[in-house]
């Protein structure tokens, strides 16, 4: 399967601390996925690697090519925005470059 989001031996490391190691997964186009796990298990680090915000080992592809940040919406867990926004406005901020 070359379409969809594919993780091939993805790893994330901060200094000597290994956060993720050899993550392998394939997600079909249109599939809805829930990323769950205990605090500190690497969920945000994996998403940061997909978004290109964290360096990583291995390969992350989307539809057979590397992930292009221009085609990605990402809303971080913690934000510095202090404003009264609707839920829709907050979600749309994930598309702001």
ROBAKOL-912602 format. One record per residue (C-alpha): residue number from 1; residue in three letters; x, y, z. Coordinates in Angstrom, 2 decimals, padded with zeros to 5 digits, m for minus. Layout:
// ROBAKOL-912602
<site><k>NUM</k><r>ALA</r><c1>X</c1><c2>Y</c2><c3>Z</c3></site>
...
// end
This chain:
// ROBAKOL-912602
<site><k>1</k><r>UNK</r><c1>000.00</c1><c2>000.00</c2><c3>000.00</c3></site>
<site><k>2</k><r>UNK</r><c1>001.57</c1><c2>003.29</c2><c3>m001.06</c3></site>
<site><k>3</k><r>UNK</r><c1>m001.48</c1><c2>005.50</c2><c3>m000.43</c3></site>
<site><k>4</k><r>UNK</r><c1>m002.35</c1><c2>006.92</c2><c3>002.94</c3></site>
<site><k>5</k><r>UNK</r><c1>m000.01</c1><c2>007.65</c2><c3>005.83</c3></site>
<site><k>6</k><r>UNK</r><c1>002.84</c1><c2>005.18</c2><c3>006.37</c3></site>
<site><k>7</k><r>UNK</r><c1>005.38</c1><c2>005.01</c2><c3>009.20</c3></site>
<site><k>8</k><r>UNK</r><c1>008.43</c1><c2>002.89</c2><c3>008.35</c3></site>
<site><k>9</k><r>UNK</r><c1>010.78</c1><c2>002.30</c2><c3>011.33</c3></site>
<site><k>10</k><r>UNK</r><c1>010.14</c1><c2>005.81</c2><c3>012.69</c3></site>
<site><k>11</k><r>UNK</r><c1>012.05</c1><c2>006.87</c2><c3>015.79</c3></site>
<site><k>12</k><r>UNK</r><c1>012.36</c1><c2>010.09</c2><c3>017.76</c3></site>
<site><k>13</k><r>UNK</r><c1>015.13</c1><c2>010.87</c2><c3>020.21</c3></site>
<site><k>14</k><r>UNK</r><c1>015.86</c1><c2>013.86</c2><c3>022.46</c3></site>
<site><k>15</k><r>UNK</r><c1>019.55</c1><c2>013.75</c2><c3>023.29</c3></site>
<site><k>16</k><r>UNK</r><c1>020.20</c1><c2>010.30</c2><c3>024.73</c3></site>
<site><k>17</k><r>UNK</r><c1>016.52</c1><c2>009.73</c2><c3>025.58</c3></site>
<site><k>18</k><r>UNK</r><c1>014.73</c1><c2>007.53</c2><c3>023.02</c3></site>
<site><k>19</k><r>UNK</r><c1>011.07</c1><c2>008.56</c2><c3>022.88</c3></site>
<site><k>20</k><r>UNK</r><c1>009.92</c1><c2>006.38</c2><c3>019.95</c3></site>
<site><k>21</k><r>UNK</r><c1>011.66</c1><c2>003.44</c2><c3>018.36</c3></site>
<site><k>22</k><r>UNK</r><c1>010.86</c1><c2>001.58</c2><c3>015.12</c3></site>
<site><k>23</k><r>UNK</r><c1>007.21</c1><c2>002.63</c2><c3>014.79</c3></site>
<site><k>24</k><r>UNK</r><c1>005.56</c1><c2>000.75</c2><c3>011.92</c3></site>
<site><k>25</k><r>UNK</r><c1>002.00</c1><c2>001.60</c2><c3>010.83</c3></site>
<site><k>26</k><r>UNK</r><c1>m000.13</c1><c2>002.07</c2><c3>007.73</c3></site>
<site><k>27</k><r>UNK</r><c1>m003.32</c1><c2>004.14</c2><c3>007.60</c3></site>
<site><k>28</k><r>UNK</r><c1>m005.58</c1><c2>004.04</c2><c3>004.55</c3></site>
<site><k>29</k><r>UNK</r><c1>m006.93</c1><c2>007.27</c2><c3>003.00</c3></site>
<site><k>30</k><r>UNK</r><c1>m010.11</c1><c2>008.40</c2><c3>004.74</c3></site>
<site><k>31</k><r>UNK</r><c1>m009.47</c1><c2>006.19</c2><c3>007.76</c3></site>
<site><k>32</k><r>UNK</r><c1>m010.20</c1><c2>007.80</c2><c3>011.13</c3></site>
<site><k>33</k><r>UNK</r><c1>m007.52</c1><c2>007.03</c2><c3>013.72</c3></site>
<site><k>34</k><r>UNK</r><c1>m007.33</c1><c2>007.66</c2><c3>017.45</c3></site>
<site><k>35</k><r>UNK</r><c1>m003.83</c1><c2>007.99</c2><c3>018.88</c3></site>
<site><k>36</k><r>UNK</r><c1>m004.12</c1><c2>007.00</c2><c3>022.55</c3></site>
<site><k>37</k><r>UNK</r><c1>m001.72</c1><c2>006.08</c2><c3>025.31</c3></site>
<site><k>38</k><r>UNK</r><c1>m000.41</c1><c2>007.17</c2><c3>028.69</c3></site>
<site><k>39</k><r>UNK</r><c1>001.32</c1><c2>010.49</c2><c3>029.27</c3></site>
<site><k>40</k><r>UNK</r><c1>004.88</c1><c2>010.52</c2><c3>028.00</c3></site>
<site><k>41</k><r>UNK</r><c1>004.56</c1><c2>007.57</c2><c3>025.61</c3></site>
<site><k>42</k><r>UNK</r><c1>005.37</c1><c2>009.62</c2><c3>022.48</c3></site>
<site><k>43</k><r>UNK</r><c1>001.99</c1><c2>010.56</c2><c3>020.96</c3></site>
<site><k>44</k><r>UNK</r><c1>002.84</c1><c2>014.25</c2><c3>020.57</c3></site>
<site><k>45</k><r>UNK</r><c1>006.38</c1><c2>013.39</c2><c3>019.43</c3></site>
<site><k>46</k><r>UNK</r><c1>005.00</c1><c2>011.18</c2><c3>016.65</c3></site>
<site><k>47</k><r>UNK</r><c1>002.65</c1><c2>013.93</c2><c3>015.49</c3></site>
<site><k>48</k><r>UNK</r><c1>005.50</c1><c2>016.45</c2><c3>015.68</c3></site>
<site><k>49</k><r>UNK</r><c1>007.58</c1><c2>014.18</c2><c3>013.43</c3></site>
<site><k>50</k><r>UNK</r><c1>004.71</c1><c2>013.94</c2><c3>010.93</c3></site>
<site><k>51</k><r>UNK</r><c1>004.36</c1><c2>017.72</c2><c3>010.92</c3></site>
<site><k>52</k><r>UNK</r><c1>008.10</c1><c2>018.11</c2><c3>010.31</c3></site>
<site><k>53</k><r>UNK</r><c1>008.66</c1><c2>019.88</c2><c3>013.62</c3></site>
<site><k>54</k><r>UNK</r><c1>010.86</c1><c2>017.14</c2><c3>015.12</c3></site>
<site><k>55</k><r>UNK</r><c1>013.74</c1><c2>015.33</c2><c3>013.48</c3></site>
<site><k>56</k><r>UNK</r><c1>013.24</c1><c2>011.60</c2><c3>013.25</c3></site>
<site><k>57</k><r>UNK</r><c1>014.73</c1><c2>008.37</c2><c3>011.98</c3></site>
<site><k>58</k><r>UNK</r><c1>012.94</c1><c2>006.18</c2><c3>009.49</c3></site>
<site><k>59</k><r>UNK</r><c1>010.50</c1><c2>007.29</c2><c3>006.85</c3></site>
<site><k>60</k><r>UNK</r><c1>007.09</c1><c2>008.97</c2><c3>007.00</c3></site>
<site><k>61</k><r>UNK</r><c1>005.20</c1><c2>009.04</c2><c3>003.70</c3></site>
<site><k>62</k><r>UNK</r><c1>001.79</c1><c2>010.24</c2><c3>002.64</c3></site>
<site><k>63</k><r>UNK</r><c1>000.36</c1><c2>008.90</c2><c3>m000.61</c3></site>
<site><k>64</k><r>UNK</r><c1>003.76</c1><c2>007.55</c2><c3>m001.65</c3></site>
<site><k>65</k><r>UNK</r><c1>005.74</c1><c2>010.76</c2><c3>m001.03</c3></site>
<site><k>66</k><r>UNK</r><c1>007.27</c1><c2>012.60</c2><c3>001.88</c3></site>
<site><k>67</k><r>UNK</r><c1>004.82</c1><c2>014.64</c2><c3>003.96</c3></site>
<site><k>68</k><r>UNK</r><c1>004.47</c1><c2>018.19</c2><c3>002.61</c3></site>
<site><k>69</k><r>UNK</r><c1>003.81</c1><c2>020.73</c2><c3>005.36</c3></site>
<site><k>70</k><r>UNK</r><c1>001.81</c1><c2>022.80</c2><c3>002.84</c3></site>
<site><k>71</k><r>UNK</r><c1>m000.82</c1><c2>020.03</c2><c3>002.78</c3></site>
<site><k>72</k><r>UNK</r><c1>m000.92</c1><c2>019.44</c2><c3>006.52</c3></site>
<site><k>73</k><r>UNK</r><c1>m002.96</c1><c2>020.99</c2><c3>009.31</c3></site>
<site><k>74</k><r>UNK</r><c1>m001.38</c1><c2>020.78</c2><c3>012.76</c3></site>
<site><k>75</k><r>UNK</r><c1>m002.68</c1><c2>022.27</c2><c3>016.01</c3></site>
<site><k>76</k><r>UNK</r><c1>m000.21</c1><c2>021.76</c2><c3>018.88</c3></site>
<site><k>77</k><r>UNK</r><c1>m001.33</c1><c2>020.66</c2><c3>022.32</c3></site>
<site><k>78</k><r>UNK</r><c1>m000.12</c1><c2>023.90</c2><c3>023.87</c3></site>
<site><k>79</k><r>UNK</r><c1>m000.62</c1><c2>027.22</c2><c3>022.12</c3></site>
<site><k>80</k><r>UNK</r><c1>000.50</c1><c2>030.75</c2><c3>022.92</c3></site>
<site><k>81</k><r>UNK</r><c1>m002.68</c1><c2>032.31</c2><c3>021.50</c3></site>
<site><k>82</k><r>UNK</r><c1>m004.68</c1><c2>034.25</c2><c3>024.06</c3></site>
<site><k>83</k><r>UNK</r><c1>m007.99</c1><c2>035.10</c2><c3>022.40</c3></site>
<site><k>84</k><r>UNK</r><c1>m011.67</c1><c2>034.28</c2><c3>022.61</c3></site>
<site><k>85</k><r>UNK</r><c1>m012.12</c1><c2>031.98</c2><c3>019.63</c3></site>
<site><k>86</k><r>UNK</r><c1>m014.84</c1><c2>029.58</c2><c3>018.59</c3></site>
<site><k>87</k><r>UNK</r><c1>m013.99</c1><c2>025.89</c2><c3>018.19</c3></site>
<site><k>88</k><r>UNK</r><c1>m014.09</c1><c2>026.32</c2><c3>014.40</c3></site>
<site><k>89</k><r>UNK</r><c1>m011.66</c1><c2>029.25</c2><c3>014.55</c3></site>
<site><k>90</k><r>UNK</r><c1>m009.25</c1><c2>027.25</c2><c3>016.71</c3></site>
<site><k>91</k><r>UNK</r><c1>m009.37</c1><c2>024.29</c2><c3>014.30</c3></site>
<site><k>92</k><r>UNK</r><c1>m008.79</c1><c2>026.61</c2><c3>011.35</c3></site>
<site><k>93</k><r>UNK</r><c1>m005.63</c1><c2>027.90</c2><c3>013.07</c3></site>
<site><k>94</k><r>UNK</r><c1>m004.09</c1><c2>024.47</c2><c3>012.34</c3></site>
<site><k>95</k><r>UNK</r><c1>m004.11</c1><c2>025.47</c2><c3>008.66</c3></site>
<site><k>96</k><r>UNK</r><c1>m002.36</c1><c2>028.83</c2><c3>009.27</c3></site>
<site><k>97</k><r>UNK</r><c1>001.17</c1><c2>028.89</c2><c3>007.92</c3></site>
// end
